[in-house]
Amino acid sequence: MERKAFYLGDIVRMKKQHPCGSFNWEVIRMGADIKIKCQGCGRMVMLPRSEFEKKMTRVITPAPAPPED
């Protein structure tokens, strides 16, 4: 199975809706655990990477590319 590609700052869509009604989350921290922030209410959640990859459906908005000098 191929790993899903996502990066710091991406807006991702999750399979299940948050209680506030939003499906979209921003990736705040990456590592063994992934920290995401709800785009609807601002709630932050940490998930193990394996669980996050199962629950994420796709990247909605990729993070802006860092400026090159």
PEVENQUI-V803931 format. One record per pair of residues at least 12 apart in sequence whose C-alpha atoms are under 7 Angstrom apart, sorted by the first residue. I is the first residue (numbers start at 1). J is the second residue. If there is no record, write none. Layout:
[[I:J] [I:J]]
//
This chain:
[[4:53] [6:59] [8:27] [8:28] [8:29] [8:30] [8:63] [9:26] [9:27] [9:28] [9:63] [10:26] [10:27] [10:59] [10:61] [10:62] [10:63] [11:24] [11:25] [11:26] [11:27] [11:59] [11:60] [11:61] [11:62] [12:24] [12:25] [12:26] [12:56] [12:58] [12:59] [12:60] [13:25] [13:56] [13:57] [13:58] [13:59] [13:60] [14:55] [14:56] [14:57] [15:55] [15:56] [15:57] [20:40] [20:41] [22:39] [22:40] [24:38] [24:39] [25:37] [25:38] [25:39] [26:38] [26:39] [32:48] [32:49] [33:46] [33:47] [33:48] [33:49] [34:46] [34:47] [34:48] [34:49] [34:52] [35:47]]
//
